[in-house]
Amino acid sequence: MSSALSNKKMVQCSTVDGINQHIDIRERPMKAMPSKTAQQTIEILRSKERFHTKIDWLDSWHSFSFADHYDPTNTHHGLLLVSNDDTVRSNAGFGTHAHQDMEIVTWVLEGELEHKDSEGNVGTIYPGLAQRISAGTGIRHSEMNTQKDRDVHFIQMWVPPDTKRINPSYEQRDINPEMASGGLIPIASGHGHEAAISIKQRDAVLWGGRLQPGESVEIPDAPYVHVFMAKGRADLEGAGALNTGDAVRLTAAGGRRLTADAIAGAEVLIWETNQDLEA
């Protein structure tokens, strides 16, 4: 999604196959992490409470303001600006469009997604293959489901970079072996985790876990944490039962236990960020 500056706002926007997509990102400094005495907050967003876009080839659920959906009280959590839960029909997808100054991470849950970009990168993303685009000064790419008889279901997430106007770049890495070991695994990291794809944001890490029935993990103790239930069911200490598509936003809440359902298990995506964007 291309960018244009207007007063104190940077508006990322594009029209992709007839969809007017935009996200309004204010040019604002990052805010320091909350103090140890800051009020703990736990906010639960149920699956059906998310914004919803549905057309013939796309079924998309947005955790934050996106496209034609805008709520000034729901624009981000910490540094996480976009968390879109997308299902794209066969032989369809997002045609070539532009992005600028954004770290974009894509995680496929089912099916395959074909990526092509203006830097010459071509790849097919499948479950367990983490993908990152650093848009930097500008990149154009397409995301297509080239399968003839199968949908692709994926989560796409955006965080701003800590340095703007960098050279655009691309990375993908199969982390299925790490995911099979259990627990939470770094998927995308600005902290230099060896097993993860790298992002150009030193204050953010995306963790993932394919939790076996009854498996319990401790979520990161970070100033801002976003827990998304990609599949299955789980119980989060202080938030209760979570189902597929539910999300929890924690601020200064400390480390808490997440326990997968005893029958269904769970696949979870968790962002920890150490900064927020000024309101």
Secondary structure, 3 states (H helix, E strand, C coil): CEEEEECCEEEEEEEECCEEEEEEEECCCEECCCCCCCCCEEEEECHHHCEEEECCCEEEEECCCECCECCCCCCCECCECEEEEEEECCCEEEEEEEECCCEEEEEEEECCEEEEECCCCEEEECCCEEEEEECCCCEEEEEEECCCCCCEEEEEEEECCCCCCCCCEEEEEECHHHHCCCCCEEEEECCCCCCCEECCCCCEEEEEEEECCCCEEECCCCCEEEEEEEEECEEECCCEEECCCCEEEEECCCCCEEEECCCCCEEEEEEEECCEECC
